Amino acid sequence: MDVTLPWETLNAVNLMLLEEPPDSKSPSLKPPIRCS
């Protein structure tokens, strides 16, 4: 995925990552982004 996404999209992805198990195929999305 492109890392130049709006923070709203990143937050939405974070919520999905928190609910779903981390995908080993997407290591770049594994670490949750804490911007709060």
Phi and psi restraints in degrees (range 20) as a CNS / XPLOR table:
assign (resid 1 and name C) (resid 2 and name N)
       (resid 2 and name CA) (resid 2 and name C) 1.0 -82.2 20.0 2
assign (resid 2 and name N) (resid 2 and name CA)
       (resid 2 and name C) (resid 3 and name N) 1.0 131.7 20.0 2
assign (resid 2 and name C) (resid 3 and name N)
       (resid 3 and name CA) (resid 3 and name C) 1.0 -80.2 20.0 2
assign (resid 3 and name N) (resid 3 and name CA)
       (resid 3 and name C) (resid 4 and name N) 1.0 -7.9 20.0 2
assign (resid 3 and name C) (resid 4 and name N)
       (resid 4 and name CA) (resid 4 and name C) 1.0 -93.4 20.0 2
assign (resid 4 and name N) (resid 4 and name CA)
       (resid 4 and name C) (resid 5 and name N) 1.0 58.1 20.0 2
assign (resid 4 and name C) (resid 5 and name N)
       (resid 5 and name CA) (resid 5 and name C) 1.0 -106.8 20.0 2
assign (resid 5 and name N) (resid 5 and name CA)
       (resid 5 and name C) (resid 6 and name N) 1.0 155.3 20.0 2
assign (resid 5 and name C) (resid 6 and name N)
       (resid 6 and name CA) (resid 6 and name C) 1.0 -58.2 20.0 2
assign (resid 6 and name N) (resid 6 and name CA)
       (resid 6 and name C) (resid 7 and name N) 1.0 147.8 20.0 2
assign (resid 6 and name C) (resid 7 and name N)
       (resid 7 and name CA) (resid 7 and name C) 1.0 -58.4 20.0 2
assign (resid 7 and name N) (resid 7 and name CA)
       (resid 7 and name C) (resid 8 and name N) 1.0 -30.2 20.0 2
assign (resid 7 and name C) (resid 8 and name N)
       (resid 8 and name CA) (resid 8 and name C) 1.0 -63.8 20.0 2
assign (resid 8 and name N) (resid 8 and name CA)
       (resid 8 and name C) (resid 9 and name N) 1.0 -40.9 20.0 2
assign (resid 8 and name C) (resid 9 and name N)
       (resid 9 and name CA) (resid 9 and name C) 1.0 -67.1 20.0 2
assign (resid 9 and name N) (resid 9 and name CA)
       (resid 9 and name C) (resid 10 and name N) 1.0 -41.2 20.0 2
assign (resid 9 and name C) (resid 10 and name N)
       (resid 10 and name CA) (resid 10 and name C) 1.0 -63.2 20.0 2
assign (resid 10 and name N) (resid 10 and name CA)
       (resid 10 and name C) (resid 11 and name N) 1.0 -39.5 20.0 2
assign (resid 10 and name C) (resid 11 and name N)
       (resid 11 and name CA) (resid 11 and name C) 1.0 -65.5 20.0 2
assign (resid 11 and name N) (resid 11 and name CA)
       (resid 11 and name C) (resid 12 and name N) 1.0 -38.9 20.0 2
assign (resid 11 and name C) (resid 12 and name N)
       (resid 12 and name CA) (resid 12 and name C) 1.0 -64.4 20.0 2
assign (resid 12 and name N) (resid 12 and name CA)
       (resid 12 and name C) (resid 13 and name N) 1.0 -40.6 20.0 2
assign (resid 12 and name C) (resid 13 and name N)
       (resid 13 and name CA) (resid 13 and name C) 1.0 -65.3 20.0 2
assign (resid 13 and name N) (resid 13 and name CA)
       (resid 13 and name C) (resid 14 and name N) 1.0 -38.4 20.0 2
assign (resid 13 and name C) (resid 14 and name N)
       (resid 14 and name CA) (resid 14 and name C) 1.0 -60.8 20.0 2
assign (resid 14 and name N) (resid 14 and name CA)
       (resid 14 and name C) (resid 15 and name N) 1.0 -43.3 20.0 2
assign (resid 14 and name C) (resid 15 and name N)
       (resid 15 and name CA) (resid 15 and name C) 1.0 -62.3 20.0 2
assign (resid 15 and name N) (resid 15 and name CA)
       (resid 15 and name C) (resid 16 and name N) 1.0 -39.1 20.0 2
assign (resid 15 and name C) (resid 16 and name N)
       (resid 16 and name CA) (resid 16 and name C) 1.0 -68.5 20.0 2
assign (resid 16 and name N) (resid 16 and name CA)
       (resid 16 and name C) (resid 17 and name N) 1.0 -37.7 20.0 2
assign (resid 16 and name C) (resid 17 and name N)
       (resid 17 and name CA) (resid 17 and name C) 1.0 -68.0 20.0 2
assign (resid 17 and name N) (resid 17 and name CA)
       (resid 17 and name C) (resid 18 and name N) 1.0 -34.3 20.0 2
assign (resid 17 and name C) (resid 18 and name N)
       (resid 18 and name CA) (resid 18 and name C) 1.0 -70.3 20.0 2
assign (resid 18 and name N) (resid 18 and name CA)
       (resid 18 and name C) (resid 19 and name N) 1.0 -31.9 20.0 2
assign (resid 18 and name C) (resid 19 and name N)
       (resid 19 and name CA) (resid 19 and name C) 1.0 -85.9 20.0 2
assign (resid 19 and name N) (resid 19 and name CA)
       (resid 19 and name C) (resid 20 and name N) 1.0 -36.3 20.0 2
assign (resid 19 and name C) (resid 20 and name N)
       (resid 20 and name CA) (resid 20 and name C) 1.0 -102.1 20.0 2
assign (resid 20 and name N) (resid 20 and name CA)
       (resid 20 and name C) (resid 21 and name N) 1.0 153.0 20.0 2
assign (resid 20 and name C) (resid 21 and name N)
       (resid 21 and name CA) (resid 21 and name C) 1.0 -63.9 20.0 2
assign (resid 21 and name N) (resid 21 and name CA)
       (resid 21 and name C) (resid 22 and name N) 1.0 147.4 20.0 2
assign (resid 21 and name C) (resid 22 and name N)
       (resid 22 and name CA) (resid 22 and name C) 1.0 -61.7 20.0 2
assign (resid 22 and name N) (resid 22 and name CA)
       (resid 22 and name C) (resid 23 and name N) 1.0 134.6 20.0 2
assign (resid 22 and name C) (resid 23 and name N)
       (resid 23 and name CA) (resid 23 and name C) 1.0 -86.0 20.0 2
assign (resid 23 and name N) (resid 23 and name CA)
       (resid 23 and name C) (resid 24 and name N) 1.0 122.5 20.0 2
assign (resid 23 and name C) (resid 24 and name N)
       (resid 24 and name CA) (resid 24 and name C) 1.0 -68.6 20.0 2
assign (resid 24 and name N) (resid 24 and name CA)
       (resid 24 and name C) (resid 25 and name N) 1.0 -18.1 20.0 2
assign (resid 24 and name C) (resid 25 and name N)
       (resid 25 and name CA) (resid 25 and name C) 1.0 -83.6 20.0 2
assign (resid 25 and name N) (resid 25 and name CA)
       (resid 25 and name C) (resid 26 and name N) 1.0 -11.4 20.0 2
assign (resid 25 and name C) (resid 26 and name N)
       (resid 26 and name CA) (resid 26 and name C) 1.0 -125.7 20.0 2
assign (resid 26 and name N) (resid 26 and name CA)
       (resid 26 and name C) (resid 27 and name N) 1.0 71.5 20.0 2
assign (resid 26 and name C) (resid 27 and name N)
       (resid 27 and name CA) (resid 27 and name C) 1.0 -65.0 20.0 2
assign (resid 27 and name N) (resid 27 and name CA)
       (resid 27 and name C) (resid 28 and name N) 1.0 -25.4 20.0 2
assign (resid 27 and name C) (resid 28 and name N)
       (resid 28 and name CA) (resid 28 and name C) 1.0 -72.4 20.0 2
assign (resid 28 and name N) (resid 28 and name CA)
       (resid 28 and name C) (resid 29 and name N) 1.0 -19.9 20.0 2
assign (resid 28 and name C) (resid 29 and name N)
       (resid 29 and name CA) (resid 29 and name C) 1.0 -103.3 20.0 2
assign (resid 29 and name N) (resid 29 and name CA)
       (resid 29 and name C) (resid 30 and name N) 1.0 -2.2 20.0 2
assign (resid 29 and name C) (resid 30 and name N)
       (resid 30 and name CA) (resid 30 and name C) 1.0 -65.2 20.0 2
assign (resid 30 and name N) (resid 30 and name CA)
       (resid 30 and name C) (resid 31 and name N) 1.0 -49.6 20.0 2
assign (resid 30 and name C) (resid 31 and name N)
       (resid 31 and name CA) (resid 31 and name C) 1.0 -69.9 20.0 2
assign (resid 31 and name N) (resid 31 and name CA)
       (resid 31 and name C) (resid 32 and name N) 1.0 121.5 20.0 2
assign (resid 31 and name C) (resid 32 and name N)
       (resid 32 and name CA) (resid 32 and name C) 1.0 -66.9 20.0 2
assign (resid 32 and name N) (resid 32 and name CA)
       (resid 32 and name C) (resid 33 and name N) 1.0 138.7 20.0 2
assign (resid 32 and name C) (resid 33 and name N)
       (resid 33 and name CA) (resid 33 and name C) 1.0 -91.3 20.0 2
assign (resid 33 and name N) (resid 33 and name CA)
       (resid 33 and name C) (resid 34 and name N) 1.0 115.6 20.0 2
assign (resid 33 and name C) (resid 34 and name N)
       (resid 34 and name CA) (resid 34 and name C) 1.0 -99.4 20.0 2
assign (resid 34 and name N) (resid 34 and name CA)
       (resid 34 and name C) (resid 35 and name N) 1.0 97.5 20.0 2
assign (resid 34 and name C) (resid 35 and name N)
       (resid 35 and name CA) (resid 35 and name C) 1.0 -105.5 20.0 2
assign (resid 35 and name N) (resid 35 and name CA)
       (resid 35 and name C) (resid 36 and name N) 1.0 -6.0 20.0 2
